[in-house]
């Protein structure tokens, strides 16, 4: 019964042989014919080899990326190439911009962080759940079921990711607002602070 070789050529009783493509170096199967043998596996390899066979060999220069420290080969036509990738180039440009505009970047960062904090406070009611204090400077986000530090550290964006989950309603009923005093008392009552230690002044 007729079979099919790697190139999809039906083997109808004809002999086949394996040759290596001169363009890409990958072996492929062709039928044995009278006349010249096929030298390339595809027209793409044929055109590419015909274009580059008379070209001089490009000698690349090895350089070291100043951002990540990885060695890379740079073609002689691009002598000004310093970074191994566009990612490293952008990282260096961002760092350079930060050094030049450090105060502006810091103020923008702090301003955005304050806006996110106020949005969370407003979403959670804007006052302490125990004493009713409304001063945003002392209000804190409290995990009702505990495990706040572990929850924040497990997220990639830390506080930013947690605030986004609260504002979008993904963690409904898991948080409330407590002032600093009420939050510390809440942790003492749940035996989170000074766990296992008996207060000497406690009756």
C-alpha angles and dihedrals in degrees: 000000000000115000134193126239130210094282095047094254111149111237101220096173093298121131117248134197139194119243133175119242112242091212106050101009094235116136118237137176125251133172116255108253136174110259132025120358123237110261103185132051093219143005089254092060091045094054093043093051092046090053098046103035094085095038119103115252113264112237111209124206120227114232136173121234110236092211105049099012093232119145117236139172118249122197116237090240090066105050093156094062107118105159127063095225144006089255091062090045091054091045091054092046091051092049091048090051090049093053091050096045102029096141094047093048091048094050092047091049093049091045093053091046091053091049091053091047093051090048091054092047091051091047092052094051104274097253142070112280091221111034100017096235111165102191104122092204093072100032116112133192108245127200103224093205095040128237096106098149092047091048094051095045092050092062124085095223095038110202094004093057092046093050091050091053091050096048094046092051097243093128100041115172096011098096141046137172122259130172117239094263095046091046092054091047089048090055092048091050091051091047092242096127117058090002112205094006117120114219110237092217094050112104 
